[in-house]
Amino acid sequence: MTLASEIRQVIVNSIEKLPNVSSDQIHTFGIKANDWMDDKPVFLITEISNNESGYGDNEATYLQQQAQVQIYYPKDYSGDMDELENQLKQVMRSDHYYCFGDNGHILTPDDGQLMATLKFNHKK
């Protein structure tokens, strides 16, 4: 299972803790054109790095993994974005994925959709 797939499973297993989100909206590596929602956020999980670390006896003792979760909000989204993002951080932290980057919100240049990117560390 890939890191992105593992993270998707973590999120899906706690989907009830994320307001206005369903498992159909959680994607890995890409989002098909017909999967965009007009009323709910869409998640995209991608991998950043997967590096061997913590050497002992000339062998790596663990993997230092990094991934990001991008949240695309609908243009007329009325939910609390901060609450959703904080809940996601708690869900991830409970499974030992720790947020190391929260770049705030930006508007996508192609369609002006609001987006947030959260980056997570994990040791395996």
N, C-alpha and C positions, 0 to 999 in steps of 0.2 A: 504494500500500500504506500502511495506517495505521501509526503508531508502534507500537501494540499488536501488530499483525501482524508487524512487523519484529522485535520482541522475541521473539515466539513462535517465529519462524524461527531466531533465534540460539539459543534454548534447545533447540529440537528438533534442530538440527544438532549439538549437544553433549550429547545426552540420555544417552549412555553414561557421562558424567562425574558424573551425578546419581543417587545410590543410591536404589533403590526407586521410580523415576519412569519413566513411559512417555509418549510424545507424546499419547496419548489423554487424559491428565490435565492438559494445558496448554490453558487456555481464555482467550479474549479477551472482555472486556466483560460476560460473564455465564456462569453455569453452569446447565445444564438439570438438573431434578430427578433424572433417571435417570443423570446423569454423576458423582454422588458415589460415592466408593469407601469400602469399609469397612476396607481393609487398606493403602492407599497414600495419600500426600498428593495433594491437588488444587491446581493453580495457577490463579489468576485474574489476568490482566494488564489494567490499565486505564490510561488516559492522564490526566495531571495538567494539563500545559500544553504549549503549542507557540508560543513567542514569538520574533518577529524580534529580532535583537540585532546588535551589532558594526557600527554604521552607518558608512558611508563614501560620500562624494558623494551624500548624502541617500538612500542605499539600504542595506537590511539586507544584511550580508555572511554571516550564518549564522542558523540557527534554534537556539534553546536549548530543548531538549525535556526533559520530565520525565514519567516513568511510574512506576507501582508494580506490584509483584508480591506478591500475597497468597498465602500458602501455608496451606491448611487441612489439619491433620493429623487422621487418624482417632483416635478416642477411645483405642484401645488400641495406638497406634503405639509400636513398640519400637526403631525406628531412631534414629540420632544426629541430632537436629534441627540442632545447631550445625554438624555436618559438612556436611549437605545445604545449609544456608544459606550457609556459607563457599564451598562448591563453586559454588553459583549465582553468588555475587559474583565469583568468578574467571572463570567462563564469560562473564559480562556484561562484566567489565573487559577481557577479551581481545578484545572487539568494540567497545571504547571507550564502554561504558555504565558510569558510575561511581556507586557507591552513596553517597548523601548522607543517607540516613535508614534506621535499623534500629530500629524501635519495640519490639523485644523480642516476647515472647509474651503473648497475652491469651486469655481464654476468651470465645467468642461468647455473647451473652446468650440467644439463642434455643435453642441445643442444647448449650451447654457444650463445644463443640469448640475445641481449641487452634489458634490462628492466629498467624502472623507476617506483618508487612508490611515489605517492603524497597522503598525508593524510589531511583530511578536518574536521573541526568543524562546528556544526550547532546547533542553539537553536530552539526548537519547542515548 
